[in-house]
């Protein structure tokens, strides 16, 4: 009996050893970066503090936040070298390397719908610090199959409540819109009229809606395109398209045809690795990218070259460089460097060098730092009080240290969460009129650690 126990222990130790050995250099680097970011130390203003009449000082976050990070590393020709997906949550406080593949995604994870009440420990009235009703992380009430984003994963090895992607979901609308352009259903110059109750109708071309939706995260433009998709019965087509591609966790559900709104945190879903695979398709390297669930090959030909080029142009002209990259805020106190990305010239004032996007004054002359940029980061961000995300394609500039990769970050670390430098404030720095700091600086620190590691791998 004694030897049986010893044998079992040795087998378990051997299995763990094999798992540790199986981790690729990229997986090891991303896991290290997630751990060293120490997201468990951010300060939290609280569930309802955004609307509180007497806001309070922030406190150390009660639990490890939910963070989903994925990276796909490419060689100079665009071929995939390695993939990594790391989950962080109160279930995996030290971080979890998820086994992933381009064909099957993160199929070992049972993804759950985001439930802010479970995260907060209960339901809170606006501005109140005491919950109306208590709710548990996985119990009180217990999780059920209805909490699943995808059916059929009850026996999955891991479980993760996927954070709301915030405005990152606008990438899904943009991609599907360009697929409709490819099919001839519309053109970039097709006029689209947005009409909403108690508002004046507005007509713009598809191009004029798409640009601000991606580059400045304009909500009205998003509503207009969503409304058009509803009116042309394309919402279900869009969701089916992502499902057929094997990107099953990319879903936009529950929005209204009336005004393109109703963006519910438990109805709009994205996960980091599926988002990274979509960006890989947008990047468009040659040869087969992956196989769909029914065995079809997905190649860069899935989307026309002209549509791909336009999407990449929009992403490269992103104005909100303040999450994985903090280029807009270079040199601002309490801001940490992230991916060393170049800011598109359209956002830089020619006289004072300050970036201003949709009325947001980032307040610092970026011309010198922009001249030292090392990469193009074609990306889309997302931010609300409770959620923060950023995902894009990183490509080195000529003459700079080479790297080429895709990175995707989703979390419940919105501007509700701040760093120690703001422990004395009852309102976070998000709303500051000049140089607003919208994200905990542990996010760009994570990105820089990943970028540094990848740069050394070539």
N, C-alpha and C positions, 0 to 999 in steps of 0.2 A: 504493500500500500504506500509505504514511504517513497519507494522508488517511482511509483506511478505519479505521485504528486510532484516529485522532482522533475520527472520527464515532461509533465504538462507545463511546469514553470519554464523549463528550458525551451519548449516549443513556443510558448508565449513570448519569451525574451527574444527568441530567434525571429519570430514574426515582426516584433517591434523593430529589431535591428534591420531586417530586410526593408521595412517601410522607411526607416531613416535613411538607409543606403539608396533607396529608390528615388528619393527627392533629388530633383535636378538642381544644378547651380542657380537657375532662375527661381525655382520654387523656394530654395533656401534663402536667397537674397530678398525676395518679396516678404517671406515670413519674418525675417529678421527686421526688415523695415517697419512692418506692422507692429511688431513687438516693441521696437525702440521708439515708436511714435508716442507710446504711453497715452493712448486715448482715454484710459481710465482715470487720468488726472485732470481732464478738462473741468471747467466750472460750469454749473448749470443754473440758469435764472429761474427754472421751474416751469411746470406744465402750463400755468395760466398767467405767468408774470408779464407776458407781452401786453395784456389788457388790464393789468392791475392798476387801481387808482393810487395805491401806495406800493410801488414796486420795491422789492427787497434785494439785498445783496446776493450774489450768486454763491452756491455751495458746490463742493466737490460732487461730481456726478455719482449717483447712487449705484449704478451698475455699469459694467463694461458696455459700451454702445455697440450697435449692430453695424458692422463695416464689411463690405463686400468689395474685394479688389481683384482685378484680373489683368494679366499682362500677356501679350503675344509678341514674342521676339522674332524679328525677320532678318534675313541676310541681305546683302546689297541688291540681290536680284529679286527680293520680295518673297522668297520661300520661307516658310515657317521653320524656325530653329527650335523653339521651345514655347511652352505655355505654362502659365501658373494661375491658380485661383486660391485666394486665401479668404477665409471667413473668420470674423471676430464677433463674439457675442457673449452674453452671460453663460451660454451653454459651452462656449469654446473661448474662455478668457485668455488663453495663451496663444490663440490663433490656430486655425485648422487648415492644413494643406488638403485641398479637395482634388481628388483624381479627376482630371478632365481630358477630353479629346475633342478635336474639331468635329468629328462625326457625331458624337453623342453628348457633347456639352458637359454640364455638371449633373449627369444623370443619377449620381449617387446621393443627391440632396433632395430631400422633401421640402420644397419651398412653400412657406406659409404666407398668407396674406398679411400685410402690415395691419396691426391693431394698436393704435396709439394709446388706448386705454390700458392694454396689457403692459405696454412699455412704462406708462406713468404709474401703474399700480391702481388705477381707478379712473372714473369719469369726473372731470372737473368743470364747474361752471366758469364762465369767462371772468377772469380776474380774481378767482377764489383759490386759496391755497389748500383747502380741505376738500377731499373728494366727496362727491355726492354718493358714489357707489364704489366699492373696492372691487378690483379685478386682478387676477393672478397672471403670472407670466405664461404658465401652461395649464393652470387649473383655475377653478372658481370663476367661470365654468371651465371644464376641461376642453382642450382642443378636440376638434372633430374633423372628419373628412371635408366638411364644408369650409374649413379654414385653408384648404390646399389651393395653391395657385394652379397646379397641374394634377389631374387625376392619375391614379395608378401607381403612386409612389409610396404606398403605405409601408412597404418593406425596405425603403431606402435606408442606407447606413447612417445618414446624417439628417438633421433638421435645422432649418434656418428661416426666420421671419424676415422677408425681404423688404428693406426700407422703400418707401415711396421715392420714385426717382426725381421728383420735383420737375423743373423745366427740361431736364434731360429727355423727357418723353417727346419733346418737340422734334428730336432727331427722327423718331419713328414716322411722324407726319411728313417730314421733309423727304425722307427716302421713298415713302409710298407715293407722294405727289410726283416725284421724278419718274417713278415707274409708270404712272398714268401718262406722263409726258411721252415716255417711250412707246406706250401703246397707242398714242394718238388721241386719247380721250380729252386732252387739253394741251396747250402749249404754255411756255413761260409768259407769253403775251396775251393769254386769254384773260378777259376781264372777269373778276369775281366780285360780286356785291355782298357785303356783309350787312345784315339787318338784324337788329335786336330790339326788344321792347324798350320803349322810352328813350330811344337813341336814333340819331339821324343815320340813314343809310350811307355807306361809303363804298365806292367802287375803286379797286386797284387791279393791276395785272397780277397774275400768279407770282411773277418775279418780285413785284413790289410788296407782296405779303410775305414771301419766303425769306427775303433778305433780312428784314428786321426780326423775324421770328427766331432766326438762328444767330445772327451777329449781335443782337441786343436783347434777345429773349423777350420780345414784345408779345404781351398776352393778347392784345386785340388782334394782331395778325394771326395768332394761333387759333383764336375763336373763329375768325373768318374762314380759315382753311378747314377746320373741323366742321363748321356749318356746311361748307361746300361738299365735304365728303359725306355728311349725313344726307344732304339733299340728293346726292347722286348714288346713294346706297353703297358707298365704298368703305364704310367703317368695318363691316363684317368681312369684306373682301381683304382689307388690310390685315386684320387679325388672322385670317386664314392664310394669307401669304406668309406671314412670319411663322405660323405653325407648320406650313408645308416645307419651309426652309429648314425646319428643325430648331428654330429659334422660339421655342414654345412659350418662354417666360416673357416675351415682348408682347404686351397686350394693352390696348386702350379700350376700356369698357365704361359704360355708364354715362358718357357725355351726352349733352342735350343738343338736339337739332335746333331748338328754339334760339339758342345764343352761343353754342359751342362751349359752354362752361360745364360745371358740375364735375370738376376734376377731383374725384374721391381717392383718398390715400389707400383704400382697400380695393380699388377697382382698376387702377392704372399700375401696371407692373413692368419692371425691368430687373434683370440681374446682370452682374458684372461680366460674366463670361459670354453670355448671349449677346450683350451689347458689344463686347470686343469682337465677336465673330461678325456682327453686322458691320462694324467699322473695317474689319478685314475685307469684307466684300466691297465696301466703298473704296478702300485703298486699291483693290483690284490687281493683286499680283497674278502672274501667269499660272497656267495649269489648274488642275482641280484643287478646290479649296477644302471641300468636305462632301460627304454623302448625306442626302436627306433621309428621313426615316423610311421612305419607300425605295431607297437605293439609288436615287437619281444624283448625278454629279452636279455640284454647284461650282460654277466657274465665274470669272470676272465678266463673262458675257451676259450674265444675268441682268445687268444694267448697262445701257448704252454708254459708250465712252464719253460722249458729250454730257450726259446727265451725271456721270461720275465726276467729271472735271468740275462741273458747276457746284455739286455738293461739297467737294473738297475745297473749292474756292471760298464758299460761304463759311465753312468750318475754319479755314485758315484766317479769315477776316473777323474771327470772334473778337468782340470788343471787351468782354468781361474776363480778363486775365487776372484772376484773384483767388483761385483755388489750388489746383495742382501746379499751376504757374502763378506767380505773384508779380509778373512783369509790370503791371499797371502801377504797382505800389513800391517799386524798387527804391530802397533807401528809407522808407517810412519807418519811424520807430515802432517796435513790437511786431514788425513784419519779417517773416523768414523767407529766404529764397526757395523757390521750387524748381520746376523744370525751366531751364534757361531759354525761354522762348522769345521769339521776336514778335513785337506788336505790329499789326498792320498799320501802314502809314495813314490810312484814312481817319484813324482815331487820335492822332497826335497833332496838337495845335502847332502850326508852323512857326509861331513866334515864341511861345513860352514852353513848348514841349510837353504840356500837360495833357493827359488822356481824359477825355470826357465822353461818356456814353449815356445817351438817353437822360440827360440831366444830372448824371452822377459825376461829380468832380473828384478825380483820383488825386489831384493836388500836388503832383511831383513831376519835375522835368525828367522825362525818361529817355531823352535823346542819347545821352552818353551810355547808359546801361543798355539801351536797345542796340547800339552799335557793337556791343559785346555779346549779343545773343548767339547761341550755338545751334538752335533748332527752330524749325517750324512746328508749331503745335496746332494742328487742325482739330478743333474740339468744340464741345458744347457743355455748358455748365448748368447747374440747377441749384436753387436755394429757396428755402422758406424758413419760418421760425424753427421748425423741427427737422428739416432734411437738407442735406448737402450732397451734391454729386458733380462729377466732371469726368468726361471721357473723350478720348481723341487719338489722333495719329501723330506720332513724333518722328520727324525726319531731320537729320542733321543738315545744317547749312554748308555750302561749299567751303572747304578749308578748315572746318571745325572737326573736333573729334567725332568719329562716325558712331551713329546709332540709328536704328530704325525699329520702331516697335509701336504697339498699340497698348494703351492703358485705359482702364475703366475703374471708376471709384464711385460707390454708392454708400450712403450712410444716413443715420438719423442724427447727424451732427450739424443741424442748421444754426442760424445765428442766435439761437437760445443758448448756445454753448460758447464760452470764451476761455481765454488763457489767463494765467495768474496775474498778468499785468493789469487786468481789469477787475480784480477782486474788490476794489473799493467803489465800484460804480453800481448804481441801481438800474442802469440801462446800458446795454452793450454798445460797442462802437459801430455797429451796423448803420445806425442812423446819423452818424456824424456828417455834417454838411461838406466837409473836406476830408479826403483820404479815409473813407469809411472802411473798416476792417470787418468783412462779412463772415469770415470763416475762422475757426480755430487754426492757428498756425502750425498745428501738428499735421494738418493735411498737406501743405506744401513741403514740410520737412520730410514726410513720408515719400512724396514724389521725388524729391531731390535724392534721397537715399536710393530709391529704385533706379533713377536715371544714372547716378554715379556708378552703381553696380553693373548696369547694362553696358555702360561706356567701357568699363574695364574688361568686359567679356569678349570684345571683338579683337 
